[in-house]
Amino acid sequence: MSYLERIRACNNFESTHYRELLIDDKVYGQVQPDFAEHLTHWSDIFSVTDTQVVLNPELSDYAMRTAAVAPVLWALHQQGVIDTWVAEAYPITHSFGGYAALEIERAATNFMGVKTFGIHVNGLVKTAQGIEVWVGTRSLDKPFWPGKLDQMVAGGQPVGLGLLENVIKESQEEANIPAELAQQAQAIRTIPYRQEGWRGLDNSTIYVYDLWLPEDFVPENTDGEVIAFERMPLAEIARLTETTTEFKDNCNLVNIDLLLRMGMISPQHPEYATILNVLYTASHSKETKK
């Protein structure tokens, strides 16, 4: 096991396994063939070929597209094809804050293979022994990654919220962090990844934040999504990331970035240059496999 394997696990996308999702002649997503076949039952909304899924061009604006696609996705959820439902709207877009063609239910984003965004917050503490990191253990009844280790705060980026607004909201919900403390979170960088699984393509960009916390602060979960918090030395974060699969896959990317910035993965590491190259350009999955 290695840091590179952690990065590659999040970047296993192969375009030949998918059909392009076209909206107004532009590619917005990648759809697995099995899911594309379900969409053929709504031929007035989607035109499905061997290589493409095309949204009806007569649906010419955001509101029309959203209203037309929503009942299709709900019906597929009712049929058990889309296995969960969050009731949270995500924009279909190429870039955060950019033009959006429509919005869809969060639970459908992987099935449609569209671009998504999320925030991950490192909870950091300076101690006499060195820097330590607050880590959460995900609830055992979470539909995805139950019981896995996670950043102190993390969440998807829905329609209508700014990044820092979402950091503040998720910090309160997941760790009971007061708004005046959460708003001190420092925006660090973005990490892209494209991970395919049975639900489709997780084509995401993580916005990484650091939040330095008082040594006596103890996070408390308020929404039931975390069963415990533990403060770990950086060396333990490094060990767990490099040698185990205890962290949720995309959380390993945030850990590796933190370890690079804190000097725990140094230029003396035999794969240092490769790690740097693939971590921040990992949306090019073919390169990460070389």
C-alpha positions in Angstrom: 0.0 0.0 0.0 1.1 3.6 -0.7 0.0 7.2 -1.0 -0.1 6.8 -4.8 -2.4 3.8 -4.4 -4.7 6.0 -2.4 -4.7 8.7 -5.1 -5.3 6.2 -7.9 -8.2 4.5 -6.0 -10.0 7.9 -6.4 -9.1 8.2 -10.1 -10.1 4.9 -11.8 -12.4 6.6 -14.4 -12.3 5.0 -17.9 -14.3 7.0 -20.4 -14.9 3.9 -22.5 -17.2 2.6 -19.8 -19.7 5.5 -20.2 -21.9 7.5 -22.5 -21.6 11.2 -22.7 -24.4 13.3 -21.3 -25.1 16.2 -23.7 -27.1 19.3 -22.8 -27.3 22.0 -25.5 -24.6 20.3 -27.4 -22.1 20.4 -24.5 -20.9 17.4 -22.5 -21.9 17.8 -18.8 -21.6 14.2 -17.6 -20.8 10.6 -18.1 -23.6 7.9 -17.8 -23.1 4.2 -17.3 -24.9 2.1 -20.0 -27.1 0.3 -17.5 -28.5 3.6 -16.2 -28.7 5.0 -19.7 -31.1 2.2 -20.6 -33.4 3.2 -17.8 -33.6 6.7 -19.3 -34.9 5.3 -22.6 -38.3 5.0 -21.0 -38.5 8.8 -21.1 -37.8 9.3 -24.8 -39.5 12.7 -24.7 -36.8 13.9 -22.2 -33.7 11.9 -23.2 -32.5 10.6 -26.5 -30.2 7.6 -25.8 -27.7 6.1 -28.3 -24.8 3.7 -28.0 -22.5 6.6 -27.2 -24.6 9.5 -25.9 -27.5 10.5 -23.6 -28.9 13.8 -25.0 -31.3 16.0 -23.1 -34.2 17.2 -25.4 -33.0 20.5 -26.9 -36.5 21.8 -26.7 -35.9 22.1 -23.0 -34.1 25.4 -23.5 -33.6 26.9 -20.1 -32.7 26.1 -16.5 -36.2 26.0 -15.2 -37.6 23.9 -18.0 -34.8 21.4 -17.8 -35.0 21.1 -14.0 -38.8 20.6 -14.1 -38.6 18.0 -16.8 -35.8 15.9 -15.3 -36.9 16.0 -11.7 -39.9 13.5 -12.1 -37.7 11.1 -14.1 -35.1 10.9 -11.3 -37.8 10.6 -8.6 -39.5 7.7 -10.5 -36.1 5.9 -10.8 -35.7 6.4 -7.0 -39.2 4.9 -6.5 -38.2 2.0 -8.6 -35.0 1.4 -6.5 -32.6 2.3 -9.4 -31.4 5.4 -7.6 -30.9 3.9 -4.2 -31.0 7.0 -1.9 -32.6 10.4 -1.8 -31.3 13.5 -0.1 -33.7 16.2 -1.2 -30.8 18.5 -1.9 -30.4 20.3 -5.2 -27.0 20.3 -7.0 -26.3 22.3 -10.1 -25.2 20.7 -13.4 -22.3 22.9 -14.4 -18.7 22.8 -15.6 -17.2 25.0 -12.9 -18.1 26.1 -9.4 -20.2 29.3 -9.6 -20.3 29.1 -13.3 -23.2 28.7 -15.7 -25.5 25.9 -14.7 -27.7 24.1 -17.2 -30.2 22.8 -14.6 -30.3 21.4 -11.1 -30.8 17.8 -10.0 -31.2 15.7 -6.8 -27.9 15.2 -5.1 -28.4 11.4 -5.0 -28.6 11.3 -8.8 -25.3 13.1 -9.5 -23.1 10.0 -9.7 -25.7 8.2 -11.9 -25.5 11.2 -14.3 -21.7 11.5 -13.8 -21.9 15.3 -13.5 -19.4 17.6 -11.9 -19.9 18.1 -8.1 -18.1 20.1 -5.4 -17.6 19.7 -1.7 -15.8 21.1 1.3 -13.4 19.2 3.6 -12.2 20.9 6.8 -9.0 19.8 8.6 -9.5 20.4 12.4 -6.0 21.3 13.5 -4.6 21.9 17.0 -1.1 23.0 18.0 0.1 21.1 21.1 3.4 20.8 23.0 3.8 17.4 21.2 3.2 19.0 17.7 0.3 19.4 15.4 -2.7 17.1 15.9 -5.8 16.6 13.8 -9.4 15.9 14.8 -10.8 12.9 12.9 -14.4 11.7 12.9 -15.7 8.2 12.6 -18.7 8.0 10.3 -22.0 6.6 11.6 -22.5 2.9 11.0 -25.9 3.6 9.4 -24.5 6.0 6.8 -25.5 4.6 3.3 -21.9 5.2 2.1 -18.6 4.5 3.8 -20.1 3.5 7.2 -17.6 3.4 10.0 -14.8 4.9 8.0 -12.6 7.7 9.2 -13.3 11.2 7.9 -12.2 14.8 8.2 -13.6 16.7 11.2 -16.1 18.4 8.8 -17.0 17.6 5.3 -20.0 18.0 3.0 -21.3 18.5 -0.5 -21.9 21.9 -2.0 -25.6 22.4 -2.8 -27.3 25.1 -4.9 -27.6 28.5 -3.2 -24.7 28.3 -0.7 -21.3 29.9 -0.9 -18.3 27.8 0.1 -17.6 29.5 3.5 -21.4 29.5 4.2 -21.3 25.8 3.7 -18.2 25.4 5.9 -20.1 27.3 8.7 -23.3 25.2 8.2 -21.5 21.8 8.1 -19.3 22.8 11.0 -22.3 23.4 13.2 -24.2 20.3 12.1 -21.3 17.9 12.2 -19.0 19.2 15.0 -21.0 21.8 16.9 -18.4 24.5 16.0 -19.7 28.0 16.7 -20.1 30.2 13.6 -17.6 32.8 14.8 -14.9 30.0 15.1 -15.9 28.2 11.8 -15.7 31.4 9.8 -11.9 31.5 10.6 -11.4 28.5 8.4 -8.6 29.1 5.8 -9.2 28.2 2.2 -6.2 26.2 1.1 -6.6 24.6 -2.4 -8.8 22.4 -4.6 -8.3 18.7 -5.3 -10.1 17.1 -8.2 -10.8 13.4 -8.6 -12.9 11.1 -10.8 -13.8 7.8 -9.1 -16.1 5.3 -10.8 -18.3 2.7 -8.9 -21.5 0.8 -9.2 -23.5 4.0 -8.9 -21.6 5.7 -11.7 -19.0 8.4 -11.7 -18.1 10.6 -8.7 -16.6 13.5 -10.7 -15.8 15.9 -7.8 -13.6 18.8 -6.7 -12.8 19.1 -3.0 -12.3 22.6 -1.5 -9.8 22.1 1.3 -9.9 24.2 4.4 -7.8 24.4 7.5 -9.4 25.4 10.8 -7.0 25.9 13.7 -8.8 25.1 17.0 -8.1 25.9 20.6 -6.4 23.0 22.4 -9.3 22.7 24.8 -12.0 22.6 22.1 -13.7 19.2 21.6 -16.1 18.7 18.6 -19.5 17.2 19.2 -21.7 15.8 16.5 -25.2 17.2 16.3 -26.7 15.5 13.2 -26.0 11.8 13.9 -23.6 11.4 11.0 -20.5 10.9 13.2 -20.3 8.5 16.1 -17.0 9.7 17.6 -14.2 12.2 17.3 -10.5 11.5 18.0 -7.5 13.8 18.0 -4.5 12.2 16.3 -0.9 13.2 15.8 0.2 13.9 12.2 2.3 10.7 12.3 -0.8 8.6 12.9 -2.7 10.3 10.1 0.3 9.4 7.9 0.4 5.8 9.0 -3.4 5.3 8.6 -3.4 6.9 5.2 -0.4 5.1 3.8 -0.8 1.6 5.2 -4.6 1.1 5.8 -8.0 1.7 4.2 -9.6 3.1 7.4 -10.2 6.5 5.9 -13.0 7.2 3.4 -11.3 7.2 0.0 -11.5 10.9 -0.9 -10.5 11.8 2.6 -7.1 10.2 1.9 -6.6 12.9 -0.8 -7.1 15.6 1.8 -4.8 13.8 4.2 -2.0 13.5 1.6 -2.3 17.2 0.8 -2.0 18.0 4.6 0.9 15.7 5.0 2.7 17.4 2.1 2.1 20.8 3.5 3.2 19.9 7.0 6.4 18.2 5.7 5.4 14.7 6.7 5.7 13.7 3.1 9.1 15.3 2.3 11.1 15.7 -1.0 13.1 12.7 0.3 10.1 10.4 -0.1 10.9 8.2 -3.2 7.5 9.0 -4.8 7.4 12.6 -3.8 7.5 14.1 -7.3 4.9 11.7 -8.6 2.6 12.3 -5.6 2.7 16.0 -6.2 2.1 15.6 -10.0 -0.9 13.3 -9.7 -2.7 14.6 -6.6 -3.5 18.0 -8.0 -4.0 16.9 -11.6 -5.7 13.6 -10.8 -8.8 14.3 -13.0 -6.5 13.0 -15.8 -7.0 9.4 -14.7 -4.8 7.9 -17.4 -1.8 9.8 -16.2 -2.2 8.6 -12.7 -2.0 5.0 -13.8 1.3 5.3 -15.5 
